[in-house]
Amino acid sequence: MDKIITFEDFTKVDLRVGTIIGVNDFPEARKPAYQLTIDFGDLGVKKSSAQITTQYQKEDLLNRQIVATVNFPKKQIAHFMSECLVMGAVKANDVFLLHPETKVKNGSQVS
């Protein structure tokens, strides 16, 4: 662990809870991925590309709450514009989504 940041650095990262309201295949992505549409409440709806196809089926993701970083710049991935970064824990090259234990209001801040 050689990348130490300050608390002020951490406070710049805007982590929020959102609910996945749409999931589509993303065959144009270099690695298998889904296109997610996520409702962040008062922050609006944002899209993200997520390489989570080995652990999750599309129908299992619908209406699931997740944690995402919402203040990164948009990123073009093939023909798709990703507007947020979904957070997950990595184990043996698989990504497991981070989520609240209890349903919370979309847009809730993670601290």
Gaussian input, Z-matrix of N, CA and C with variables (Angstrom, degrees):
# hf/3-21g

backbone

0 1
 N
 C     1     B1
 C     2     B2     1     A1
 N     3     B3     2     A2     1     D1
 C     4     B4     3     A3     2     D2
 C     5     B5     4     A4     3     D3
 N     6     B6     5     A5     4     D4
 C     7     B7     6     A6     5     D5
 C     8     B8     7     A7     6     D6
 N     9     B9     8     A8     7     D7
 C    10    B10     9     A9     8     D8
 C    11    B11    10    A10     9     D9
 N    12    B12    11    A11    10    D10
 C    13    B13    12    A12    11    D11
 C    14    B14    13    A13    12    D12
 N    15    B15    14    A14    13    D13
 C    16    B16    15    A15    14    D14
 C    17    B17    16    A16    15    D15
 N    18    B18    17    A17    16    D16
 C    19    B19    18    A18    17    D17
 C    20    B20    19    A19    18    D18
 N    21    B21    20    A20    19    D19
 C    22    B22    21    A21    20    D20
 C    23    B23    22    A22    21    D21
 N    24    B24    23    A23    22    D22
 C    25    B25    24    A24    23    D23
 C    26    B26    25    A25    24    D24
 N    27    B27    26    A26    25    D25
 C    28    B28    27    A27    26    D26
 C    29    B29    28    A28    27    D27
 N    30    B30    29    A29    28    D28
 C    31    B31    30    A30    29    D29
 C    32    B32    31    A31    30    D30
 N    33    B33    32    A32    31    D31
 C    34    B34    33    A33    32    D32
 C    35    B35    34    A34    33    D33
 N    36    B36    35    A35    34    D34
 C    37    B37    36    A36    35    D35
 C    38    B38    37    A37    36    D36
 N    39    B39    38    A38    37    D37
 C    40    B40    39    A39    38    D38
 C    41    B41    40    A40    39    D39
 N    42    B42    41    A41    40    D40
 C    43    B43    42    A42    41    D41
 C    44    B44    43    A43    42    D42
 N    45    B45    44    A44    43    D43
 C    46    B46    45    A45    44    D44
 C    47    B47    46    A46    45    D45
 N    48    B48    47    A47    46    D46
 C    49    B49    48    A48    47    D47
 C    50    B50    49    A49    48    D48
 N    51    B51    50    A50    49    D49
 C    52    B52    51    A51    50    D50
 C    53    B53    52    A52    51    D51
 N    54    B54    53    A53    52    D52
 C    55    B55    54    A54    53    D53
 C    56    B56    55    A55    54    D54
 N    57    B57    56    A56    55    D55
 C    58    B58    57    A57    56    D56
 C    59    B59    58    A58    57    D57
 N    60    B60    59    A59    58    D58
 C    61    B61    60    A60    59    D59
 C    62    B62    61    A61    60    D60
 N    63    B63    62    A62    61    D61
 C    64    B64    63    A63    62    D62
 C    65    B65    64    A64    63    D63
 N    66    B66    65    A65    64    D64
 C    67    B67    66    A66    65    D65
 C    68    B68    67    A67    66    D66
 N    69    B69    68    A68    67    D67
 C    70    B70    69    A69    68    D68
 C    71    B71    70    A70    69    D69
 N    72    B72    71    A71    70    D70
 C    73    B73    72    A72    71    D71
 C    74    B74    73    A73    72    D72
 N    75    B75    74    A74    73    D73
 C    76    B76    75    A75    74    D74
 C    77    B77    76    A76    75    D75
 N    78    B78    77    A77    76    D76
 C    79    B79    78    A78    77    D77
 C    80    B80    79    A79    78    D78
 N    81    B81    80    A80    79    D79
 C    82    B82    81    A81    80    D80
 C    83    B83    82    A82    81    D81
 N    84    B84    83    A83    82    D82
 C    85    B85    84    A84    83    D83
 C    86    B86    85    A85    84    D84
 N    87    B87    86    A86    85    D85
 C    88    B88    87    A87    86    D86
 C    89    B89    88    A88    87    D87
 N    90    B90    89    A89    88    D88
 C    91    B91    90    A90    89    D89
 C    92    B92    91    A91    90    D90
 N    93    B93    92    A92    91    D91
 C    94    B94    93    A93    92    D92
 C    95    B95    94    A94    93    D93
 N    96    B96    95    A95    94    D94
 C    97    B97    96    A96    95    D95
 C    98    B98    97    A97    96    D96
 N    99    B99    98    A98    97    D97
 C   100   B100    99    A99    98    D98
 C   101   B101   100   A100    99    D99
 N   102   B102   101   A101   100   D100
 C   103   B103   102   A102   101   D101
 C   104   B104   103   A103   102   D102
 N   105   B105   104   A104   103   D103
 C   106   B106   105   A105   104   D104
 C   107   B107   106   A106   105   D105
 N   108   B108   107   A107   106   D106
 C   109   B109   108   A108   107   D107
 C   110   B110   109   A109   108   D108
 N   111   B111   110   A110   109   D109
 C   112   B112   111   A111   110   D110
 C   113   B113   112   A112   111   D111
 N   114   B114   113   A113   112   D112
 C   115   B115   114   A114   113   D113
 C   116   B116   115   A115   114   D114
 N   117   B117   116   A116   115   D115
 C   118   B118   117   A117   116   D116
 C   119   B119   118   A118   117   D117
 N   120   B120   119   A119   118   D118
 C   121   B121   120   A120   119   D119
 C   122   B122   121   A121   120   D120
 N   123   B123   122   A122   121   D121
 C   124   B124   123   A123   122   D122
 C   125   B125   124   A124   123   D123
 N   126   B126   125   A125   124   D124
 C   127   B127   126   A126   125   D125
 C   128   B128   127   A127   126   D126
 N   129   B129   128   A128   127   D127
 C   130   B130   129   A129   128   D128
 C   131   B131   130   A130   129   D129
 N   132   B132   131   A131   130   D130
 C   133   B133   132   A132   131   D131
 C   134   B134   133   A133   132   D132
 N   135   B135   134   A134   133   D133
 C   136   B136   135   A135   134   D134
 C   137   B137   136   A136   135   D135
 N   138   B138   137   A137   136   D136
 C   139   B139   138   A138   137   D137
 C   140   B140   139   A139   138   D138
 N   141   B141   140   A140   139   D139
 C   142   B142   141   A141   140   D140
 C   143   B143   142   A142   141   D141
 N   144   B144   143   A143   142   D142
 C   145   B145   144   A144   143   D143
 C   146   B146   145   A145   144   D144
 N   147   B147   146   A146   145   D145
 C   148   B148   147   A147   146   D146
 C   149   B149   148   A148   147   D147
 N   150   B150   149   A149   148   D148
 C   151   B151   150   A150   149   D149
 C   152   B152   151   A151   150   D150
 N   153   B153   152   A152   151   D151
 C   154   B154   153   A153   152   D152
 C   155   B155   154   A154   153   D153
 N   156   B156   155   A155   154   D154
 C   157   B157   156   A156   155   D155
 C   158   B158   157   A157   156   D156
 N   159   B159   158   A158   157   D157
 C   160   B160   159   A159   158   D158
 C   161   B161   160   A160   159   D159
 N   162   B162   161   A161   160   D160
 C   163   B163   162   A162   161   D161
 C   164   B164   163   A163   162   D162
 N   165   B165   164   A164   163   D163
 C   166   B166   165   A165   164   D164
 C   167   B167   166   A166   165   D165
 N   168   B168   167   A167   166   D166
 C   169   B169   168   A168   167   D167
 C   170   B170   169   A169   168   D168
 N   171   B171   170   A170   169   D169
 C   172   B172   171   A171   170   D170
 C   173   B173   172   A172   171   D171
 N   174   B174   173   A173   172   D172
 C   175   B175   174   A174   173   D173
 C   176   B176   175   A175   174   D174
 N   177   B177   176   A176   175   D175
 C   178   B178   177   A177   176   D176
 C   179   B179   178   A178   177   D177
 N   180   B180   179   A179   178   D178
 C   181   B181   180   A180   179   D179
 C   182   B182   181   A181   180   D180
 N   183   B183   182   A182   181   D181
 C   184   B184   183   A183   182   D182
 C   185   B185   184   A184   183   D183
 N   186   B186   185   A185   184   D184
 C   187   B187   186   A186   185   D185
 C   188   B188   187   A187   186   D186
 N   189   B189   188   A188   187   D187
 C   190   B190   189   A189   188   D188
 C   191   B191   190   A190   189   D189
 N   192   B192   191   A191   190   D190
 C   193   B193   192   A192   191   D191
 C   194   B194   193   A193   192   D192
 N   195   B195   194   A194   193   D193
 C   196   B196   195   A195   194   D194
 C   197   B197   196   A196   195   D195
 N   198   B198   197   A197   196   D196
 C   199   B199   198   A198   197   D197
 C   200   B200   199   A199   198   D198
 N   201   B201   200   A200   199   D199
 C   202   B202   201   A201   200   D200
 C   203   B203   202   A202   201   D201
 N   204   B204   203   A203   202   D202
 C   205   B205   204   A204   203   D203
 C   206   B206   205   A205   204   D204
 N   207   B207   206   A206   205   D205
 C   208   B208   207   A207   206   D206
 C   209   B209   208   A208   207   D207
 N   210   B210   209   A209   208   D208
 C   211   B211   210   A210   209   D209
 C   212   B212   211   A211   210   D210
 N   213   B213   212   A212   211   D211
 C   214   B214   213   A213   212   D212
 C   215   B215   214   A214   213   D213
 N   216   B216   215   A215   214   D214
 C   217   B217   216   A216   215   D215
 C   218   B218   217   A217   216   D216
 N   219   B219   218   A218   217   D217
 C   220   B220   219   A219   218   D218
 C   221   B221   220   A220   219   D219
 N   222   B222   221   A221   220   D220
 C   223   B223   222   A222   221   D221
 C   224   B224   223   A223   222   D222
 N   225   B225   224   A224   223   D223
 C   226   B226   225   A225   224   D224
 C   227   B227   226   A226   225   D225
 N   228   B228   227   A227   226   D226
 C   229   B229   228   A228   227   D227
 C   230   B230   229   A229   228   D228
 N   231   B231   230   A230   229   D229
 C   232   B232   231   A231   230   D230
 C   233   B233   232   A232   231   D231
 N   234   B234   233   A233   232   D232
 C   235   B235   234   A234   233   D233
 C   236   B236   235   A235   234   D234
 N   237   B237   236   A236   235   D235
 C   238   B238   237   A237   236   D236
 C   239   B239   238   A238   237   D237
 N   240   B240   239   A239   238   D238
 C   241   B241   240   A240   239   D239
 C   242   B242   241   A241   240   D240
 N   243   B243   242   A242   241   D241
 C   244   B244   243   A243   242   D242
 C   245   B245   244   A244   243   D243
 N   246   B246   245   A245   244   D244
 C   247   B247   246   A246   245   D245
 C   248   B248   247   A247   246   D246
 N   249   B249   248   A248   247   D247
 C   250   B250   249   A249   248   D248
 C   251   B251   250   A250   249   D249
 N   252   B252   251   A251   250   D250
 C   253   B253   252   A252   251   D251
 C   254   B254   253   A253   252   D252
 N   255   B255   254   A254   253   D253
 C   256   B256   255   A255   254   D254
 C   257   B257   256   A256   255   D255
 N   258   B258   257   A257   256   D256
 C   259   B259   258   A258   257   D257
 C   260   B260   259   A259   258   D258
 N   261   B261   260   A260   259   D259
 C   262   B262   261   A261   260   D260
 C   263   B263   262   A262   261   D261
 N   264   B264   263   A263   262   D262
 C   265   B265   264   A264   263   D263
 C   266   B266   265   A265   264   D264
 N   267   B267   266   A266   265   D265
 C   268   B268   267   A267   266   D266
 C   269   B269   268   A268   267   D267
 N   270   B270   269   A269   268   D268
 C   271   B271   270   A270   269   D269
 C   272   B272   271   A271   270   D270
 N   273   B273   272   A272   271   D271
 C   274   B274   273   A273   272   D272
 C   275   B275   274   A274   273   D273
 N   276   B276   275   A275   274   D274
 C   277   B277   276   A276   275   D275
 C   278   B278   277   A277   276   D276
 N   279   B279   278   A278   277   D277
 C   280   B280   279   A279   278   D278
 C   281   B281   280   A280   279   D279
 N   282   B282   281   A281   280   D280
 C   283   B283   282   A282   281   D281
 C   284   B284   283   A283   282   D282
 N   285   B285   284   A284   283   D283
 C   286   B286   285   A285   284   D284
 C   287   B287   286   A286   285   D285
 N   288   B288   287   A287   286   D286
 C   289   B289   288   A288   287   D287
 C   290   B290   289   A289   288   D288
 N   291   B291   290   A290   289   D289
 C   292   B292   291   A291   290   D290
 C   293   B293   292   A292   291   D291
 N   294   B294   293   A293   292   D292
 C   295   B295   294   A294   293   D293
 C   296   B296   295   A295   294   D294
 N   297   B297   296   A296   295   D295
 C   298   B298   297   A297   296   D296
 C   299   B299   298   A298   297   D297
 N   300   B300   299   A299   298   D298
 C   301   B301   300   A300   299   D299
 C   302   B302   301   A301   300   D300
 N   303   B303   302   A302   301   D301
 C   304   B304   303   A303   302   D302
 C   305   B305   304   A304   303   D303
 N   306   B306   305   A305   304   D304
 C   307   B307   306   A306   305   D305
 C   308   B308   307   A307   306   D306
 N   309   B309   308   A308   307   D307
 C   310   B310   309   A309   308   D308
 C   311   B311   310   A310   309   D309
 N   312   B312   311   A311   310   D310
 C   313   B313   312   A312   311   D311
 C   314   B314   313   A313   312   D312
 N   315   B315   314   A314   313   D313
 C   316   B316   315   A315   314   D314
 C   317   B317   316   A316   315   D315
 N   318   B318   317   A317   316   D316
 C   319   B319   318   A318   317   D317
 C   320   B320   319   A319   318   D318
 N   321   B321   320   A320   319   D319
 C   322   B322   321   A321   320   D320
 C   323   B323   322   A322   321   D321
 N   324   B324   323   A323   322   D322
 C   325   B325   324   A324   323   D323
 C   326   B326   325   A325   324   D324
 N   327   B327   326   A326   325   D325
 C   328   B328   327   A327   326   D326
 C   329   B329   328   A328   327   D327
 N   330   B330   329   A329   328   D328
 C   331   B331   330   A330   329   D329
 C   332   B332   331   A331   330   D330

   B1=1.4445
   B2=1.5244
   B3=1.3079
   B4=1.4493
   B5=1.5241
   B6=1.3263
   B7=1.4655
   B8=1.5234
   B9=1.3043
   B10=1.4557
   B11=1.5300
   B12=1.3437
   B13=1.4588
   B14=1.5247
   B15=1.3069
   B16=1.4604
   B17=1.5263
   B18=1.3165
   B19=1.4569
   B20=1.5188
   B21=1.3269
   B22=1.4615
   B23=1.5283
   B24=1.3387
   B25=1.4694
   B26=1.5218
   B27=1.3238
   B28=1.4700
   B29=1.5250
   B30=1.3194
   B31=1.4646
   B32=1.5300
   B33=1.3171
   B34=1.4686
   B35=1.5295
   B36=1.3235
   B37=1.4651
   B38=1.5222
   B39=1.3228
   B40=1.4598
   B41=1.5347
   B42=1.3307
   B43=1.4609
   B44=1.5209
   B45=1.3345
   B46=1.4627
   B47=1.5224
   B48=1.3216
   B49=1.4602
   B50=1.5182
   B51=1.3303
   B52=1.4546
   B53=1.5187
   B54=1.3189
   B55=1.4608
   B56=1.5238
   B57=1.3146
   B58=1.4609
   B59=1.5259
   B60=1.3375
   B61=1.4691
   B62=1.5299
   B63=1.3180
   B64=1.4585
   B65=1.5141
   B66=1.3421
   B67=1.4635
   B68=1.5221
   B69=1.3322
   B70=1.4631
   B71=1.5162
   B72=1.3190
   B73=1.4517
   B74=1.5214
   B75=1.3326
   B76=1.4595
   B77=1.5281
   B78=1.3325
   B79=1.4627
   B80=1.5321
   B81=1.3303
   B82=1.4670
   B83=1.5330
   B84=1.3079
   B85=1.4672
   B86=1.5277
   B87=1.3311
   B88=1.4713
   B89=1.5218
   B90=1.3328
   B91=1.4635
   B92=1.5212
   B93=1.3335
   B94=1.4711
   B95=1.5220
   B96=1.3389
   B97=1.4688
   B98=1.5240
   B99=1.3215
   B100=1.4579
   B101=1.5258
   B102=1.3192
   B103=1.4574
   B104=1.5251
   B105=1.3202
   B106=1.4620
   B107=1.5215
   B108=1.3201
   B109=1.4581
   B110=1.5198
   B111=1.3435
   B112=1.4577
   B113=1.5293
   B114=1.3298
   B115=1.4627
   B116=1.5275
   B117=1.3451
   B118=1.4539
   B119=1.5258
   B120=1.3178
   B121=1.4649
   B122=1.5111
   B123=1.3305
   B124=1.4665
   B125=1.5254
   B126=1.3389
   B127=1.4690
   B128=1.5263
   B129=1.3271
   B130=1.4524
   B131=1.5151
   B132=1.3216
   B133=1.4581
   B134=1.5242
   B135=1.3379
   B136=1.4586
   B137=1.5265
   B138=1.3269
   B139=1.4671
   B140=1.5146
   B141=1.3354
   B142=1.4579
   B143=1.5162
   B144=1.3123
   B145=1.4553
   B146=1.5247
   B147=1.3286
   B148=1.4665
   B149=1.5250
   B150=1.3272
   B151=1.4610
   B152=1.5303
   B153=1.3262
   B154=1.4679
   B155=1.5254
   B156=1.3297
   B157=1.4632
   B158=1.5215
   B159=1.3272
   B160=1.4678
   B161=1.5220
   B162=1.3321
   B163=1.4601
   B164=1.5230
   B165=1.3365
   B166=1.4616
   B167=1.5264
   B168=1.3146
   B169=1.4536
   B170=1.5279
   B171=1.3210
   B172=1.4656
   B173=1.5267
   B174=1.3138
   B175=1.4678
   B176=1.5341
   B177=1.3404
   B178=1.4687
   B179=1.5271
   B180=1.3278
   B181=1.4641
   B182=1.5248
   B183=1.3174
   B184=1.4619
   B185=1.5211
   B186=1.3127
   B187=1.4731
   B188=1.5234
   B189=1.3161
   B190=1.4665
   B191=1.5253
   B192=1.3192
   B193=1.4584
   B194=1.5233
   B195=1.3371
   B196=1.4652
   B197=1.5256
   B198=1.3283
   B199=1.4573
   B200=1.5281
   B201=1.3331
   B202=1.4587
   B203=1.5214
   B204=1.3139
   B205=1.4546
   B206=1.5186
   B207=1.3279
   B208=1.4650
   B209=1.5290
   B210=1.3328
   B211=1.4696
   B212=1.5264
   B213=1.3184
   B214=1.4638
   B215=1.5186
   B216=1.3226
   B217=1.4643
   B218=1.5265
   B219=1.3264
   B220=1.4610
   B221=1.5212
   B222=1.3410
   B223=1.4656
   B224=1.5223
   B225=1.3160
   B226=1.4602
   B227=1.5238
   B228=1.3382
   B229=1.4650
   B230=1.5231
   B231=1.3395
   B232=1.4626
   B233=1.5316
   B234=1.3215
   B235=1.4711
   B236=1.5284
   B237=1.3290
   B238=1.4589
   B239=1.5249
   B240=1.3397
   B241=1.4616
   B242=1.5294
   B243=1.3341
   B244=1.4614
   B245=1.5281
   B246=1.3455
   B247=1.4592
   B248=1.5280
   B249=1.3097
   B250=1.4660
   B251=1.5242
   B252=1.3212
   B253=1.4609
   B254=1.5256
   B255=1.3271
   B256=1.4570
   B257=1.5294
   B258=1.3226
   B259=1.4576
   B260=1.5272
   B261=1.3204
   B262=1.4554
   B263=1.5153
   B264=1.3113
   B265=1.4578
   B266=1.5214
   B267=1.3310
   B268=1.4606
   B269=1.5175
   B270=1.3368
   B271=1.4635
   B272=1.5201
   B273=1.3188
   B274=1.4700
   B275=1.5319
   B276=1.3253
   B277=1.4742
   B278=1.5219
   B279=1.3137
   B280=1.4591
   B281=1.5247
   B282=1.3324
   B283=1.4642
   B284=1.5237
   B285=1.3212
   B286=1.4591
   B287=1.5285
   B288=1.3285
   B289=1.4559
   B290=1.5222
   B291=1.3362
   B292=1.4605
   B293=1.5213
   B294=1.3317
   B295=1.4625
   B296=1.5197
   B297=1.3455
   B298=1.4633
   B299=1.5260
   B300=1.3271
   B301=1.4703
   B302=1.5140
   B303=1.3108
   B304=1.4582
   B305=1.5214
   B306=1.3288
   B307=1.4623
   B308=1.5195
   B309=1.3395
   B310=1.4533
   B311=1.5261
   B312=1.3098
   B313=1.4568
   B314=1.5234
   B315=1.3390
   B316=1.4570
   B317=1.5277
   B318=1.3144
   B319=1.4628
   B320=1.5152
   B321=1.3430
   B322=1.4651
   B323=1.5289
   B324=1.3322
   B325=1.4518
   B326=1.5231
   B327=1.3192
   B328=1.4623
   B329=1.5233
   B330=1.3422
   B331=1.4752
   B332=1.4995
   A1=107.97
   A2=116.22
   A3=119.41
   A4=113.53
   A5=118.63
   A6=121.29
   A7=109.06
   A8=116.07
   A9=122.22
   A10=108.60
   A11=116.50
   A12=121.10
   A13=108.34
   A14=115.12
   A15=119.65
   A16=109.13
   A17=115.93
   A18=120.46
   A19=109.85
   A20=116.80
   A21=120.94
   A22=110.80
   A23=117.67
   A24=120.71
   A25=110.03
   A26=116.42
   A27=120.95
   A28=111.44
   A29=117.41
   A30=119.65
   A31=112.46
   A32=117.82
   A33=121.32
   A34=111.84
   A35=117.45
   A36=121.86
   A37=108.37
   A38=116.47
   A39=121.62
   A40=109.11
   A41=115.64
   A42=122.23
   A43=108.91
   A44=116.14
   A45=121.08
   A46=110.62
   A47=115.02
   A48=122.31
   A49=108.34
   A50=115.35
   A51=120.86
   A52=110.15
   A53=115.99
   A54=121.83
   A55=109.06
   A56=116.19
   A57=121.35
   A58=108.37
   A59=115.63
   A60=120.32
   A61=112.06
   A62=117.02
   A63=120.46
   A64=110.76
   A65=116.23
   A66=121.69
   A67=107.89
   A68=115.61
   A69=120.73
   A70=110.11
   A71=116.59
   A72=120.75
   A73=108.63
   A74=116.30
   A75=121.45
   A76=108.53
   A77=117.55
   A78=120.71
   A79=113.75
   A80=118.73
   A81=121.20
   A82=112.93
   A83=118.13
   A84=121.36
   A85=110.02
   A86=116.74
   A87=120.66
   A88=112.19
   A89=116.20
   A90=121.41
   A91=106.92
   A92=118.72
   A93=120.49
   A94=111.39
   A95=115.51
   A96=120.69
   A97=109.76
   A98=114.05
   A99=122.21
   A100=108.23
   A101=115.76
   A102=122.49
   A103=106.18
   A104=116.64
   A105=121.64
   A106=110.19
   A107=116.06
   A108=122.92
   A109=105.88
   A110=116.18
   A111=121.13
   A112=109.88
   A113=116.07
   A114=122.86
   A115=108.97
   A116=116.25
   A117=122.03
   A118=111.73
   A119=116.63
   A120=120.92
   A121=111.89
   A122=117.13
   A123=122.48
   A124=112.70
   A125=118.23
   A126=121.44
   A127=111.72
   A128=116.72
   A129=120.95
   A130=113.07
   A131=114.49
   A132=122.67
   A133=108.31
   A134=116.31
   A135=121.65
   A136=109.13
   A137=114.36
   A138=120.76
   A139=109.98
   A140=114.94
   A141=120.50
   A142=109.65
   A143=115.82
   A144=121.94
   A145=106.88
   A146=116.73
   A147=119.78
   A148=110.41
   A149=115.71
   A150=122.04
   A151=109.45
   A152=115.21
   A153=121.25
   A154=111.36
   A155=117.11
   A156=120.54
   A157=113.55
   A158=118.92
   A159=119.50
   A160=112.58
   A161=117.74
   A162=120.98
   A163=114.12
   A164=117.40
   A165=119.93
   A166=111.20
   A167=115.87
   A168=122.76
   A169=107.62
   A170=116.95
   A171=120.39
   A172=111.85
   A173=116.98
   A174=119.79
   A175=112.28
   A176=117.48
   A177=120.70
   A178=111.85
   A179=116.61
   A180=120.80
   A181=113.10
   A182=117.26
   A183=120.40
   A184=111.06
   A185=116.24
   A186=124.91
   A187=113.85
   A188=117.40
   A189=122.19
   A190=109.00
   A191=116.75
   A192=120.14
   A193=109.55
   A194=114.70
   A195=121.74
   A196=108.60
   A197=115.33
   A198=122.62
   A199=107.03
   A200=116.32
   A201=120.40
   A202=110.49
   A203=115.55
   A204=122.28
   A205=106.80
   A206=116.81
   A207=119.96
   A208=113.54
   A209=118.20
   A210=118.46
   A211=114.02
   A212=117.41
   A213=121.06
   A214=108.71
   A215=117.94
   A216=118.29
   A217=110.09
   A218=116.57
   A219=120.93
   A220=109.44
   A221=115.75
   A222=120.34
   A223=109.34
   A224=115.93
   A225=121.67
   A226=108.69
   A227=116.04
   A228=121.96
   A229=106.15
   A230=116.40
   A231=122.00
   A232=107.64
   A233=118.58
   A234=121.22
   A235=112.46
   A236=117.64
   A237=123.63
   A238=109.86
   A239=117.30
   A240=122.11
   A241=109.28
   A242=116.22
   A243=121.65
   A244=108.38
   A245=116.21
   A246=121.54
   A247=114.09
   A248=117.02
   A249=120.65
   A250=107.77
   A251=116.44
   A252=121.82
   A253=108.91
   A254=116.18
   A255=122.08
   A256=108.62
   A257=116.55
   A258=121.98
   A259=111.47
   A260=115.37
   A261=120.54
   A262=110.59
   A263=115.18
   A264=121.79
   A265=107.57
   A266=116.89
   A267=121.86
   A268=109.52
   A269=114.14
   A270=120.90
   A271=106.98
   A272=116.25
   A273=121.90
   A274=111.51
   A275=116.50
   A276=124.07
   A277=114.74
   A278=119.23
   A279=122.48
   A280=108.47
   A281=115.93
   A282=121.29
   A283=109.11
   A284=115.95
   A285=123.31
   A286=107.55
   A287=116.26
   A288=122.05
   A289=113.06
   A290=115.02
   A291=120.61
   A292=107.83
   A293=115.98
   A294=120.25
   A295=109.76
   A296=116.81
   A297=118.96
   A298=110.55
   A299=116.32
   A300=120.62
   A301=112.24
   A302=116.24
   A303=122.69
   A304=108.25
   A305=116.89
   A306=119.96
   A307=109.44
   A308=115.38
   A309=122.03
   A310=108.77
   A311=116.45
   A312=121.85
   A313=109.90
   A314=116.90
   A315=120.61
   A316=108.71
   A317=115.29
   A318=121.62
   A319=113.09
   A320=116.90
   A321=119.48
   A322=109.75
   A323=115.11
   A324=120.71
   A325=109.99
   A326=115.09
   A327=122.22
   A328=106.49
   A329=115.60
   A330=118.12
   A331=110.23
   D1=90.17
   D2=-175.23
   D3=-112.30
   D4=5.29
   D5=179.20
   D6=-109.59
   D7=87.09
   D8=-179.75
   D9=-87.13
   D10=132.81
   D11=175.93
   D12=-119.06
   D13=164.57
   D14=177.45
   D15=-89.92
   D16=166.94
   D17=175.56
   D18=-61.05
   D19=-38.23
   D20=178.33
   D21=-61.20
   D22=-38.19
   D23=175.45
   D24=-60.47
   D25=-46.08
   D26=-178.67
   D27=-61.58
   D28=-38.50
   D29=-177.10
   D30=-67.19
   D31=-14.47
   D32=177.35
   D33=-75.47
   D34=-20.25
   D35=-179.04
   D36=-84.44
   D37=119.76
   D38=-177.47
   D39=-99.01
   D40=95.95
   D41=178.86
   D42=-94.50
   D43=128.47
   D44=-177.57
   D45=-134.66
   D46=157.37
   D47=175.00
   D48=-93.78
   D49=135.60
   D50=175.80
   D51=-140.90
   D52=165.19
   D53=178.73
   D54=-112.13
   D55=130.04
   D56=178.51
   D57=-72.35
   D58=120.28
   D59=-178.64
   D60=-113.05
   D61=-3.99
   D62=177.46
   D63=-156.58
   D64=141.02
   D65=178.85
   D66=-139.11
   D67=127.06
   D68=176.94
   D69=-131.08
   D70=150.37
   D71=172.21
   D72=-63.82
   D73=154.72
   D74=-179.71
   D75=-133.73
   D76=71.22
   D77=-174.97
   D78=-64.98
   D79=-20.25
   D80=-179.76
   D81=-78.09
   D82=-13.93
   D83=179.76
   D84=-67.32
   D85=146.29
   D86=179.78
   D87=-63.01
   D88=-39.75
   D89=176.09
   D90=-112.71
   D91=149.50
   D92=-179.06
   D93=-52.60
   D94=130.49
   D95=-175.85
   D96=-153.18
   D97=164.64
   D98=171.10
   D99=-112.47
   D100=153.52
   D101=167.15
   D102=-96.62
   D103=120.26
   D104=-178.58
   D105=-107.29
   D106=141.21
   D107=169.74
   D108=-112.66
   D109=124.70
   D110=-169.69
   D111=-126.17
   D112=130.41
   D113=178.34
   D114=-91.42
   D115=117.67
   D116=178.50
   D117=-107.74
   D118=29.85
   D119=176.71
   D120=61.61
   D121=-125.26
   D122=-177.25
   D123=-62.12
   D124=-20.33
   D125=178.39
   D126=-80.23
   D127=-11.45
   D128=178.80
   D129=95.93
   D130=-169.79
   D131=-178.86
   D132=-103.00
   D133=132.91
   D134=179.85
   D135=-128.31
   D136=158.11
   D137=179.42
   D138=-112.22
   D139=151.31
   D140=178.61
   D141=-149.54
   D142=148.56
   D143=170.77
   D144=-99.17
   D145=133.52
   D146=-176.82
   D147=-136.72
   D148=127.46
   D149=178.47
   D150=-86.74
   D151=73.68
   D152=-174.61
   D153=-128.65
   D154=21.99
   D155=-173.35
   D156=-72.29
   D157=-21.15
   D158=-179.27
   D159=-78.85
   D160=-24.36
   D161=-176.74
   D162=-105.90
   D163=-17.69
   D164=-173.03
   D165=-133.71
   D166=137.16
   D167=170.11
   D168=-90.28
   D169=152.99
   D170=-177.31
   D171=-55.26
   D172=-44.67
   D173=-176.74
   D174=-66.67
   D175=-24.40
   D176=178.23
   D177=-76.65
   D178=-19.26
   D179=-177.24
   D180=-88.31
   D181=-27.26
   D182=-178.44
   D183=-59.88
   D184=132.63
   D185=179.48
   D186=68.67
   D187=13.09
   D188=177.87
   D189=-88.27
   D190=134.38
   D191=174.86
   D192=-82.42
   D193=142.33
   D194=-179.49
   D195=-136.44
   D196=172.82
   D197=173.57
   D198=-113.37
   D199=135.56
   D200=179.49
   D201=-143.51
   D202=153.25
   D203=170.83
   D204=-86.25
   D205=122.84
   D206=-173.52
   D207=-107.04
   D208=1.79
   D209=-177.75
   D210=-116.91
   D211=25.74
   D212=168.82
   D213=-82.27
   D214=155.68
   D215=173.65
   D216=-67.68
   D217=153.97
   D218=177.88
   D219=-61.38
   D220=150.04
   D221=-178.92
   D222=-133.36
   D223=126.99
   D224=178.10
   D225=-79.53
   D226=124.34
   D227=176.25
   D228=-126.22
   D229=107.94
   D230=-170.92
   D231=54.98
   D232=-124.90
   D233=-179.89
   D234=-94.44
   D235=8.83
   D236=-171.87
   D237=-110.28
   D238=137.49
   D239=177.74
   D240=-101.80
   D241=111.50
   D242=178.71
   D243=-86.17
   D244=129.85
   D245=-173.79
   D246=-110.65
   D247=-6.98
   D248=178.78
   D249=-154.18
   D250=167.40
   D251=-179.09
   D252=-119.16
   D253=113.85
   D254=179.19
   D255=-73.60
   D256=134.90
   D257=-176.90
   D258=-91.96
   D259=142.13
   D260=178.25
   D261=-156.18
   D262=160.37
   D263=174.97
   D264=-96.76
   D265=139.58
   D266=-177.25
   D267=-103.24
   D268=130.79
   D269=176.03
   D270=-138.91
   D271=115.63
   D272=178.55
   D273=51.90
   D274=47.88
   D275=178.15
   D276=69.45
   D277=6.26
   D278=173.41
   D279=-103.46
   D280=146.14
   D281=-179.80
   D282=-108.41
   D283=129.25
   D284=178.56
   D285=-113.81
   D286=118.52
   D287=-173.18
   D288=-63.11
   D289=139.23
   D290=172.71
   D291=-84.53
   D292=141.38
   D293=-177.85
   D294=-157.10
   D295=155.38
   D296=176.88
   D297=-70.70
   D298=150.44
   D299=177.83
   D300=-68.75
   D301=-30.62
   D302=-177.97
   D303=-123.15
   D304=146.94
   D305=178.08
   D306=-61.35
   D307=131.27
   D308=178.22
   D309=-127.05
   D310=169.91
   D311=-179.98
   D312=-64.83
   D313=134.20
   D314=175.86
   D315=-59.18
   D316=136.67
   D317=-177.87
   D318=94.06
   D319=-6.08
   D320=178.84
   D321=-57.35
   D322=137.95
   D323=-178.93
   D324=-80.38
   D325=143.12
   D326=176.34
   D327=-100.63
   D328=129.82
   D329=-179.89
   D330=-137.34

